[in-house]
Amino acid sequence: MKYRQFGRIDFQVSALGFGCMRLPTLGEHSRIDEPEAIRMIRRAIDEGLNYLDSAYVYHEGNSEVVLGKALLDGYRRRVKVATKLPVPRVKSRADFDRILDEQLARLQTDQIDFYLLHGINKSGWEYARDLGVMEWMEDARRDGKIGHIGFSFHDGFGAFKDIVDGYDGWEFCQLQYNYLDVEHQAGTKGVQYAVARGLAVVVMEPLLGGRLASPPAPVQSIWDSAPQLRRSAEWALQWIWDQREVSVVLSGMSTMEQLVENLASADRSEANSLSVKESQLIATARELCNQLYPVPCTQCRYCMPCPQGVDIPASMLTFNRGAALNSMPMSRIQYSYASREGRASSCIQCRECEEKCPQTIPIGDWMPYIDEVLAKGVDHDPARAPAAHR
């Protein structure tokens, strides 16, 4: 296993971390296959993996329970455990202690090494901050219940920068990042800004919920043409490990086969190791994915700012990925993370943006359609969708 420095903390973290959101199940998402999950987690630790990430809500609360069981028999002292405070479930300051104590019990531990605010955006951060969450986390750290303070994030770079700058005690952050997300959510600028502020960067969704492991046929043909053949998943993982700024890449592995393959990929990881030609292949794959999008948005952001606060490019990108990669359920989840005021539903069809769009996209027609598909669950129907251009 390869190891990397974890920000300014005295800790060498394994290049691969175990994300416990997609453990093997017995049909229903809440019914974890405990024997197999424990076998996988312990196999990972035996191979040198030392960072495990869970959350209060994963597998409807059962992820932390199974992780706690997996770390019995001496495994707990060999790893660092991360889990998260579910901000939307906090209604008062009393909920902070109640939830943390429940998590400690589930995990069968006296301390959570890395504790995060879960999936915050601009409004979630402001809500938690105003409830006094940072003072409470500092108290919990002094009491020895948590070790280090961080946050996981789903929003744009501006919100990310405000959160990083809004508290001096952040030690690490967890970001959605992959070769398609260089300008989406916090993006590459967010990774670089976090490192400049001394934060360790934990990457989640390196495969976009598995979508980059099974890409569309035209993208797969790019990987098949490479001089050095790799799995689609490994191309995505190595692109992240190539960046020295990243401390650890989380993978939500559901099978032993996935674990074994990703452990082998981690053994081959190295910063600044991709050749110029390999980097060009990945850039080509990114460009091709963008060409498969139903809405011809290039993310130029000339349409911004919207008078109603709609993040037009982000709404289009989330929809496009669901359509192009046949993964609309995941796009719906990602859309739900966006700030409410930034969603397509806030569009009043004033069409100011259309005058600025170099692609002549009828944005005012697309916004209600995108919201129908992503927020209301209506199936995407190309025959019913708006025209690509005005």
Buried (B, 14 or more C-beta within 10 A) or exposed (E): BBBBEBBEBEBEBBBBBBBBBBBBBEEEEEEBBBEBBBBBBBBBBEBBBBBBBBBBBBBEBBBBBBBBBBBEEEBBEEBBBBBBBBBEEBEEEEBBBEBBEEBBEBBBBEBBBBBBBBBBBBBBBBBBBEBEBBEBBBBBBEEEBBBBBBBBBBBBBEBBBEBBEEBEEBBBBBBBBBBBBBBBBBBBEBBBBBBEBEBBBBBBBBBBBBBBBBBBEEBEEBBEEEEEEBBBBBBBBBBBBBBEBBBBBBBBBBEBEBBBBBBEBBEBBEBEEBEEEBEEBBEEBBEBBBEBBBBBBBBEBEBEEBEBEBBBBBBBBBBBBBBBBEBBEBBBBBBEBBBEBBBBBBBEBEBBBBEEBEBEBBBBBBBBBBBBBBBEEEEBEEEEBBEBEB
